[in-house]
Amino acid sequence: MNRLMTRVPVSSIQRRRQIISRAVAGIFLTLFSHSLSARQNLSVATDQWPPFRILTQQNQFTGFDIELLHGLSKHTGIDFSVQRFPWARALKRMEYGQVNMMSGLAFTFERSQYIDYVKPAYFYCNPAFYIPKHSDYDIESYDDLYHHSVGYVIDSAYFEPFDSDQQIFKKGLATERQLINMLAKGRIAVMVGTDCQVDYEISDLKLWHKIKKAQYVPNSHVALYLGISKYYANEELKQKLREGLLTMFRNGEISALKLKYFGISQH
């Protein structure tokens, strides 16, 4: 039996290949565009930390960090969606890739295993200890901490050796505001915090008549960074955020924020 061989014109084969190539290219372009759009809208997990993150009566965040993100959005084209979580939970969500970013992060080696820090730091604070104003004791040296219970915020980073010192009796709470109120009522003997935030909150609560700073001042500072979950971090994104920060430093936007919220122009 003779078999009839049907020849497909070369031009027809080429057209089919072009159609397939365009379809494949379209798929890759769609995936690439989706990837880009995901990187251009980043979720930022955070909690109240006045004046960096202030929760309004309308349950919206404002404050230093929020204005910083607005400025970065203007310079980078990235949109930031701020989501509220307790601080410890926010860190866990970063660790498991459930959010993209956090702000107000102090550096620790443990956190650096799942967070890429965006340098430079945008603010510097100092660790400080606080005691009831009319107490009959003071904290004059680090060794004095061993004689008191010290309140701190769970999963916060202050300075070494305090953070890893298991010989100090520590009482962990969720927020600085809780610690301040307990200290003012004499329910804890000492609390640790970062001065740029705790000083502001004590003033906001009008409690300086009940609280004072301890004499002991740790020889350390706390640098505050933006951080990206390593599930999402890449050099292009880090560089984009870094350039945005540097632009805000150069044109005076960050200095203006420091002046607005702290009355200082920190360099």
C-alpha positions in Angstrom: 0.0 0.0 0.0 1.3 3.4 -0.9 1.4 5.9 2.0 0.5 9.4 1.2 3.0 11.8 2.7 1.7 15.2 3.5 4.3 17.9 3.4 3.8 20.9 5.7 5.0 24.1 4.2 8.2 25.5 5.8 6.4 28.8 6.3 3.6 27.0 8.2 6.2 25.3 10.5 7.9 28.7 11.2 4.6 30.3 12.0 3.8 27.5 14.5 7.2 27.9 16.1 6.7 31.7 16.3 3.3 31.2 18.0 4.8 28.7 20.5 7.8 31.0 21.2 5.5 34.0 21.8 3.3 31.9 24.1 6.3 30.8 26.1 7.7 34.3 26.2 4.3 35.6 27.3 4.2 33.1 30.2 7.7 34.1 31.4 6.8 37.8 31.1 3.7 37.2 33.1 5.6 35.4 35.8 8.3 38.0 35.8 5.9 40.9 36.0 4.1 39.2 38.8 7.4 38.7 40.7 8.2 42.4 40.2 4.8 43.6 41.3 5.2 41.4 44.5 8.5 43.1 45.3 7.0 46.5 44.7 4.3 46.0 47.4 6.0 44.9 50.6 4.3 44.0 53.9 5.8 45.6 57.0 5.1 44.0 60.4 5.3 46.2 63.4 3.8 47.2 66.7 3.3 50.4 68.7 6.6 52.0 69.7 6.1 55.8 70.0 7.3 58.1 68.5 8.5 55.7 65.8 5.1 53.9 65.4 2.1 55.7 67.0 -1.3 54.0 66.8 -4.1 56.6 66.3 -7.6 56.4 67.6 -8.6 55.4 64.0 -6.3 52.3 64.5 -3.9 53.7 61.9 -0.1 54.0 62.3 1.7 57.3 62.2 5.1 58.4 63.5 8.8 58.5 62.5 9.0 55.1 60.9 5.8 55.6 59.0 7.0 58.9 57.5 10.3 57.2 56.7 8.4 54.5 54.7 6.4 57.2 52.9 9.7 58.9 51.9 11.2 55.6 50.8 8.1 54.9 48.7 8.5 58.2 47.0 12.1 57.6 46.2 11.9 53.8 45.3 8.5 53.3 43.8 7.8 50.6 46.4 4.5 50.5 48.3 4.6 49.5 51.9 1.6 47.9 53.7 2.0 48.2 57.5 0.5 45.3 59.5 0.2 45.3 63.3 1.5 42.3 65.3 3.0 42.0 68.8 6.8 42.5 68.5 7.7 38.9 69.2 5.1 37.6 66.8 6.3 40.0 64.1 9.8 38.6 64.4 8.4 35.1 64.0 6.5 36.1 60.9 9.8 37.4 59.5 11.6 34.2 60.3 8.9 32.1 58.5 8.6 34.4 55.6 5.0 35.5 56.4 5.9 39.2 56.0 8.4 41.0 53.9 9.9 43.6 56.3 10.2 45.2 59.7 11.5 48.6 60.8 13.1 49.7 64.1 15.3 46.6 64.2 18.4 46.4 66.4 21.0 44.0 65.2 21.5 40.6 66.8 23.3 37.6 65.4 20.2 35.4 66.0 18.0 37.8 64.0 20.6 38.0 61.2 20.0 34.3 60.4 16.6 35.2 59.0 16.8 38.9 58.4 18.9 40.9 55.9 19.6 44.3 57.4 19.4 47.4 55.2 22.4 49.7 55.9 22.9 52.4 57.0 21.0 52.5 60.2 18.5 55.4 60.2 18.6 56.2 63.9 20.7 55.6 67.0 19.5 55.3 70.5 21.1 54.4 73.8 20.2 51.7 76.3 19.1 53.1 79.6 17.8 51.9 83.0 14.9 53.5 84.8 13.9 53.3 88.5 11.1 54.8 90.7 11.9 58.4 91.4 11.7 58.2 95.2 13.4 54.8 95.6 16.0 54.3 98.3 18.3 52.6 95.8 20.0 53.4 92.5 21.7 51.4 89.7 25.3 52.8 89.8 27.0 49.9 88.0 26.2 46.9 86.0 26.7 44.7 89.1 23.8 46.4 90.8 21.4 44.8 88.4 22.0 41.4 90.0 20.2 42.7 93.2 16.9 43.6 91.5 14.3 42.3 89.1 14.7 44.1 85.7 11.7 44.6 83.4 12.3 44.3 79.7 10.3 43.8 76.5 10.2 40.2 75.2 12.5 39.6 72.2 14.0 43.0 72.3 17.7 43.7 72.0 19.5 46.1 74.2 23.2 45.5 74.7 25.6 42.8 75.7 26.2 41.3 78.1 22.8 42.2 79.4 20.8 40.4 76.6 22.5 37.1 77.2 23.1 37.4 81.0 21.0 34.7 82.6 22.1 35.6 86.2 20.0 38.7 86.2 16.4 38.2 87.2 14.3 39.5 84.3 10.6 40.1 83.9 9.5 40.1 80.3 6.4 42.1 79.1 4.9 42.8 75.7 5.5 46.6 75.6 7.4 49.5 77.1 4.2 51.1 78.2 3.3 48.2 80.4 6.8 48.3 81.9 6.5 52.1 82.6 3.2 51.8 84.3 4.4 48.9 86.4 7.5 50.8 87.4 5.5 53.9 88.3 3.3 51.7 90.6 6.4 50.1 92.2 5.6 46.7 90.8 9.1 46.3 89.3 12.3 47.7 90.7 14.1 48.5 87.4 13.3 48.6 83.7 15.6 48.7 80.7 14.8 50.4 77.5 16.1 52.5 74.6 16.2 56.1 75.7 14.8 57.6 72.4 11.6 55.7 72.9 11.2 55.3 76.6 11.9 59.0 77.4 9.2 60.0 74.8 6.7 57.6 76.3 7.3 58.6 79.9 6.8 62.2 78.8 3.6 61.2 76.9 2.3 59.5 80.0 3.3 62.4 82.2 5.1 60.1 84.6 8.5 61.8 85.1 7.4 62.8 88.6 7.3 59.0 89.4 10.3 57.8 87.3 13.9 58.7 86.9 16.9 57.4 84.9 19.4 55.3 86.9 22.9 56.6 87.2 24.4 53.7 85.4 24.7 54.3 81.6 25.8 51.4 79.5 28.7 52.2 77.1 26.8 51.2 74.1 24.3 52.3 71.5 21.3 50.8 69.7 21.3 51.3 65.9 17.9 51.0 64.3 17.6 49.4 60.8 15.1 48.3 58.3 15.2 44.6 57.7 14.0 42.2 55.0 13.0 38.6 55.6 15.5 36.3 53.9 12.6 34.6 52.2 12.3 37.8 50.0 15.6 39.5 50.3 17.8 40.0 47.2 20.6 42.3 46.3 18.5 44.4 43.9 15.8 45.1 46.6 18.4 45.8 49.3 20.3 48.2 47.0 17.0 49.9 46.1 16.1 50.5 49.7 19.7 51.5 50.6 19.8 54.1 47.8 16.4 55.4 49.0 17.7 55.8 52.5 20.9 57.5 51.4 18.8 59.9 49.3 16.7 60.8 52.4 19.9 61.4 54.4 21.4 63.6 51.7 18.4 65.8 51.1 17.7 66.3 54.8 14.4 64.3 55.0 15.7 62.1 57.9 17.1 65.1 59.7 13.7 66.8 59.4 12.1 63.8 60.9 14.5 63.8 63.9 13.8 67.4 64.4 10.0 66.9 64.2 9.9 64.0 66.7 12.8 64.6 69.0 13.8 68.2 68.6 17.3 67.1 67.4 19.3 66.8 64.2 21.1 63.6 64.8 23.9 62.7 62.3 
